[in-house]
Amino acid sequence: MVWRCRGMRWPGGGDGPVLVWEGGRRSGLVYGREIRFRVEGERRCAGARGNPCPVGAVVGGRATGGRCAECARLERVHSVAADTVPDDARVFRVYLAWFGPGMVKVGITAEERGDARLREQGAVAYTWLGRGPLMAARRTEEVLGTALGVPDRIPYAAKRVARVGLPGEPERAAEVAALYRRAVGVPGWAETLERVPPAVVDHAGVFGLGMVDGLDGVVRELVGGGRLAGTLVAAAGPDLHLVVPDGRRIVLDTRLMTGWALVGGGEGDLLTVPVNAVPRGVQGGLF
């Protein structure tokens, strides 16, 4: 049976990740189990806002968005990150997300989404900072980002490397708590933003990061006819950490799966999709 992938999601309630397929079907991802599939045909645009692409456009294998230019534009029009809906009446939360030692960002998300945004980004630990209207949350995010000297985005390549050899949970919590104390001492918070008491949440368990002991490569793209087989050991954000038959520890960014038709693989399948090697010692060059 051929299923066309619509990407990976993190359900609420602390559940593990699921793959979503065209038509609304879902497949739970379980650590310790094998993943095997063959890629078929061409990669088709995933559409926008839950609607199919009107022309069924073919998109490139390396595009993490999985959308044609027009559908990507329509998707972004309604994005909070794009600042195109300033009158959004929902309550928003400002958060402090930790991805590795010294790797932190401040961001915002709609309160109704809970911590889904944090899991989607692969935040290993986080704490809420405040809650209130969108523009108050946005202003405070900008003030804190500048005052704390933290970026508004962290590249996924850096996040993946940082997951290898993480410090223990007490050390992670201590770093987040220390940053929280710095953040609440920064002047210039929006008056309508309610401060939230610190409560560090750690995702290492739900991500399965205790089994991530190295990183040898990252899948560059999927290609028609390509095969992938490996044991799933962890997942964080859009990334699946796999151990493939030759023993290498690789990452598959599931955003690269969106729009592809996939067929379940069989015994003896090997990894034939392109993989970029991660040079040994790269972590020391990132930090």
C-alpha positions in Angstrom: 0.0 0.0 0.0 1.3 3.5 -1.0 0.8 6.3 1.6 1.7 9.9 0.9 3.3 11.5 3.9 2.1 14.8 5.5 4.9 15.1 8.1 5.3 14.4 11.8 3.3 15.8 14.6 3.6 15.9 18.4 0.2 15.3 20.0 -0.7 16.8 23.3 -0.7 15.1 26.7 3.0 14.1 26.6 2.4 11.4 23.9 5.1 10.4 21.5 5.4 11.5 17.9 3.2 10.3 15.0 3.5 10.4 11.2 0.5 11.9 9.5 -0.6 10.6 6.1 -2.8 12.0 3.3 -6.4 11.3 4.2 -5.8 11.9 8.0 -4.3 8.5 8.9 -1.7 8.5 11.6 1.1 6.1 12.6 2.6 6.1 16.1 6.4 6.1 16.2 7.9 3.8 18.9 11.5 3.9 20.1 13.3 0.7 19.6 11.3 -0.4 16.5 12.5 -0.5 12.9 11.4 1.9 10.3 11.6 0.6 6.7 10.2 2.3 3.6 10.8 2.8 -0.2 10.2 6.1 -1.9 8.0 6.1 -5.0 7.2 8.5 -7.8 7.6 12.3 -7.4 7.3 14.6 -4.4 4.1 16.6 -4.5 3.3 19.9 -2.8 1.7 19.4 0.6 -0.7 22.3 0.1 -1.5 25.1 2.6 -3.8 25.5 5.6 -5.1 21.9 5.3 -6.0 22.3 1.6 -4.4 20.4 -1.2 -2.2 22.2 -3.7 -4.5 23.2 -6.6 -2.0 22.2 -9.3 -0.4 19.2 -7.5 3.0 20.9 -8.0 6.2 18.8 -8.0 8.7 20.1 -5.4 12.4 19.5 -4.9 13.7 16.8 -2.6 15.8 19.1 -0.4 13.0 21.6 0.5 12.1 21.2 4.1 8.8 23.0 3.6 7.5 20.5 1.1 5.4 23.2 -0.6 5.5 25.1 -3.9 6.1 28.8 -3.8 2.4 29.8 -3.9 1.3 27.3 -1.1 4.3 28.4 1.0 3.2 32.0 0.7 -0.4 31.1 1.7 0.8 29.1 4.7 3.0 31.9 5.9 0.3 34.5 5.6 -1.4 33.0 8.7 1.8 32.4 10.7 2.3 34.1 14.0 6.0 34.3 13.3 5.2 36.4 10.1 3.5 39.1 12.1 0.7 39.3 9.6 -2.3 38.9 12.1 -1.7 41.6 14.7 -5.3 41.5 15.9 -5.2 37.9 16.9 -7.4 37.8 20.0 -6.0 34.6 21.5 -3.8 34.6 24.7 -0.1 34.0 23.9 2.8 32.8 26.0 6.4 33.9 26.0 8.8 31.0 26.6 12.5 30.4 27.2 13.7 27.3 25.3 16.9 25.4 26.0 18.5 23.1 23.3 21.9 22.5 24.7 24.6 24.3 26.8 24.6 27.9 25.9 21.9 27.3 23.2 18.8 29.2 24.2 16.1 31.2 22.5 13.1 33.3 23.5 9.8 32.8 21.6 6.0 33.0 21.7 3.2 30.5 21.1 -0.6 30.5 21.4 -1.5 29.4 24.9 -4.1 27.0 23.5 -1.3 25.0 21.9 0.3 24.1 25.2 3.9 23.1 24.8 3.4 21.6 21.3 5.5 24.4 19.8 8.4 23.5 22.1 8.3 19.9 21.2 8.1 20.8 17.5 11.2 22.8 17.8 13.1 20.1 19.7 13.5 22.1 22.9 15.1 19.8 25.4 13.9 22.0 28.3 11.9 25.2 28.7 10.0 27.4 31.1 7.2 29.9 30.5 8.0 33.6 31.1 4.7 35.4 30.7 1.2 35.4 29.1 -1.0 38.0 27.5 -2.1 39.6 24.2 -0.1 38.9 21.0 1.5 42.3 20.6 2.5 42.4 24.3 4.0 38.9 23.9 5.8 39.9 20.7 7.2 43.1 22.2 8.5 41.3 25.3 10.0 38.6 23.2 12.0 41.2 21.3 13.1 43.0 24.5 14.3 39.9 26.2 16.0 38.5 23.1 18.1 41.7 22.9 18.8 42.0 26.6 19.8 38.4 27.0 21.7 38.3 23.8 19.9 35.2 22.5 18.8 34.6 18.8 15.2 34.2 17.6 16.2 31.1 15.7 18.7 28.3 16.2 19.7 26.1 13.2 18.5 22.5 13.3 22.1 21.4 12.4 23.3 22.9 15.7 20.4 21.4 17.7 21.2 17.9 16.4 24.8 18.1 17.4 23.9 19.5 20.8 21.7 16.5 21.7 24.8 14.3 21.8 26.3 14.1 25.3 23.8 16.4 27.0 24.4 17.4 30.6 22.1 15.8 33.2 18.6 17.0 34.0 19.6 18.9 37.1 22.2 20.9 35.2 19.8 21.6 32.4 17.2 22.8 34.9 19.7 25.0 36.7 20.7 26.8 33.5 17.1 27.4 32.5 16.3 28.7 36.0 19.2 31.0 36.0 18.2 32.5 32.6 14.6 32.9 33.9 15.9 35.0 36.8 17.9 37.2 34.4 14.8 37.5 32.1 12.4 38.7 34.9 15.0 41.3 35.9 15.0 42.9 32.4 13.2 46.2 32.2 10.8 47.0 29.4 8.3 44.1 29.6 4.9 45.0 28.1 2.6 46.1 30.9 -0.2 43.9 29.8 1.9 40.7 29.9 1.3 38.7 33.1 4.5 37.0 34.4 4.4 33.3 34.9 6.3 31.6 37.8 9.2 29.5 36.8 8.6 25.8 36.2 11.2 24.0 34.1 9.8 21.2 31.9 12.3 18.7 30.5 11.6 16.8 27.3 14.6 14.5 27.2 12.5 11.6 28.3 9.6 12.0 25.8 12.3 12.6 23.1 14.2 9.4 24.1 17.5 11.4 24.1 19.1 9.0 26.6 19.8 6.7 23.7 21.4 9.3 21.5 25.1 8.6 21.9 26.5 9.9 18.6 25.7 11.4 15.2 27.4 10.2 12.0 25.2 11.6 9.3 22.1 13.5 8.3 19.8 12.5 5.4 20.2 15.1 2.7 17.0 14.3 0.8 14.7 11.5 -0.3 14.7 10.4 -3.9 12.4 8.3 -6.0 13.3 4.7 -5.6 15.4 5.4 -2.5 15.2 3.1 0.5 15.6 3.7 4.2 15.9 1.2 7.0 16.9 1.8 10.6 16.0 1.4 14.2 14.3 4.5 15.8 16.1 5.4 19.0 14.9 9.0 19.6 12.9 11.9 18.1 13.1 15.6 18.7 11.4 18.4 16.8 11.0 17.1 13.3 14.1 14.8 13.6 14.2 11.0 13.9 17.4 9.6 15.3 18.1 6.2 13.7 20.7 3.5 13.8 21.0 2.0 10.3 22.0 -1.5 9.4 25.7 -0.6 8.9 25.8 0.8 12.5 25.8 4.5 11.6 23.8 6.9 13.8 21.9 9.2 11.5 19.1 11.8 11.6 16.1 11.9 9.2 14.4 15.3 9.2 10.8 14.3 8.6 10.1 17.6 6.9 11.9 16.0 3.9 9.3 13.2 3.9 6.3 15.5 3.4 4.8 15.0 -0.1 6.5 11.7 -0.9 4.6 8.5 -1.5 6.1 5.8 0.7 5.8 2.0 0.6 6.6 -0.3 3.5 10.0 -1.9 3.1 11.0 -5.5 3.5 13.7 -7.5 5.2 17.2 -6.9 3.9 16.5 -3.3 3.0 19.5 -1.0 3.2 20.0 2.8 3.3 20.2 4.1 -0.2 19.0 7.7 0.1 21.8 10.4 0.2 23.3 11.1 3.6 25.7 13.9 4.5 28.4 12.8 6.9 28.8 14.8 10.1 32.6 15.2 10.6 34.0 14.0 13.9 34.8 16.9 16.3 32.2 19.1 14.7 30.6 19.9 18.1 33.7 21.6 19.3 33.5 23.9 16.3 30.0 24.9 17.0 30.3 26.1 20.5 
